[in-house]
Amino acid sequence: MGIEVTHSSRYIIISQKKYVGELLNRFGIVDCNALSTPMEQNLKPTSNEGKEFEDAQYKELGGALSTLPLPN
C-alpha cells in the first residue's frame, strides 16, 4: 500500500504520501485544488487537461483512495 515509515529516537511517522502522489500522477491530477464539501450535484470530475474521467477510470481512482486508512 505504499506505506513509508520514518523514525528517530523520539518518534515514528507513518505516511502514504508517496502512494497518493503516484495516484495523482497516474490520473493526471497532480495540480488539483482542494474543494470544500459538499460538492456540486452531478459534478463531472476532470483532469488538469479538462478531460472528463471515463467511468472506469473514476471508479478505479475512487477504489484506490478508499483503501487508504482514515487518520485517527
N, C-alpha and C positions, 0 to 999 in steps of 0.2 A: 504494500500500500504506500510505499514511498515515505516511510517514517524516518525522520532524521533525529538523532539523539546527540545533544551537546551536553557535556558535563564538566564540572570543575570540582574542587574540594567542597564547595558550598552549595551547589545547585545542579539540577538536571533539567534540561529543556527538551521537550518532545514536540516536533513540528512536522507538518506536512506541506510546508511552503513550496518545496521543490515539486511535489506531486501536483499541487494546484497550478503552479507555473507551467508545468507540462500540459495540463488540461487547457489552460488559456491559450498556449501556443497551438495546440492541436486543433482547437476550434476557431482560431483566428480572432480571439477577443482579448488579446494582451492589454490593450489600452482602453478597456471598457471602463465606464464610470459607474460608481455605486448608484443605486436607485432606492429611494426610500419606499417603504411599503405603506399602504397597499399599491400594487401595480395597476396600471390601466387595465380595464377589462378588454379581452380579445387582443392583447398586445402580441405582436409578431416579433420574436427576438431576431436580431440581425447581427452579422459580423461587423467588424470595423469597416469593411468594404461596402456595407449596406446590403449585402446579400442575405435574404431570408434563410434561416436554417431549414433544411428539409426535416420532416417529422422524425425520421430515423436518427438523424444527426442530433436533433434536440433531445430526443429520448436517451440517446447514448450519453450526452453531457449530463443530463439530469440523473441518470443512473450512476454515473461516475461520481458525481457530487454527493449523492445520497449515501455513499459508502464511507464518507468522512465522519469520524466521531464528533459528537457535539461537545463543545467546551463545557467544563463544569462551572 
